[in-house]
Amino acid sequence: MSKIVDVILKEKKYEYIKPFHIAHNISKSVVNIEVSVILESGAKGFGEASPSFRVNGERSETLIHL
């Protein structure tokens, strides 16, 4: 099994085509965290975190500093 040699986190802002309405809130954009994991073998894995302060207290600004 390969070891993890690097983890890269990047903030990515997405603008909605139309405003998103939910529970007395309207959003025009969202900031997510793109995650890249690179293994010793050269294999790469990609994912994304979508922090929600109202659900679990996470903010993108906090996650990016991990």
C-alpha positions in Angstrom: 0.0 0.0 0.0 1.3 3.4 -0.9 1.9 6.2 1.6 0.3 9.6 1.3 2.9 12.2 0.2 0.8 15.3 -0.2 -2.7 16.6 0.5 -3.8 19.8 -1.3 -6.7 21.9 -0.3 -8.1 24.7 -2.5 -11.0 27.0 -2.0 -13.3 27.0 -5.0 -16.2 29.5 -5.4 -19.2 28.4 -7.4 -21.8 31.0 -8.7 -25.3 29.7 -9.1 -27.1 30.3 -12.4 -30.2 31.1 -10.4 -30.3 31.9 -6.6 -30.8 28.9 -4.3 -33.7 29.3 -1.8 -33.9 27.2 1.3 -35.4 27.8 4.8 -35.6 31.6 4.7 -32.2 31.9 3.1 -31.1 32.8 -0.5 -27.6 32.0 -1.8 -26.1 33.3 -5.0 -22.8 31.4 -4.6 -21.0 28.8 -2.4 -17.4 28.3 -1.4 -16.3 24.6 -1.2 -12.9 23.0 -0.6 -11.4 20.9 -3.3 -9.2 18.1 -1.9 -6.4 16.3 -3.8 -4.5 13.4 -2.2 -1.3 12.2 -3.8 0.2 8.8 -3.0 3.8 7.7 -3.1 2.9 5.5 -6.2 1.8 8.6 -8.1 -1.9 7.7 -7.8 -4.1 10.7 -7.2 -7.5 11.0 -5.5 -9.9 13.9 -5.7 -12.8 15.0 -3.5 -14.7 18.0 -2.3 -15.9 19.3 1.1 -19.0 21.4 1.3 -18.9 23.0 4.8 -22.1 24.1 6.4 -22.0 26.2 9.5 -25.7 25.8 10.2 -25.4 22.0 10.1 -22.1 21.1 11.8 -20.3 24.4 12.5 -17.8 24.2 9.7 -16.6 27.2 7.6 -14.5 27.0 4.5 -12.0 29.4 6.1 -11.5 27.0 9.0 -11.2 23.9 6.8 -8.5 25.4 4.5 -6.2 25.9 7.5 -6.3 22.2 8.4 
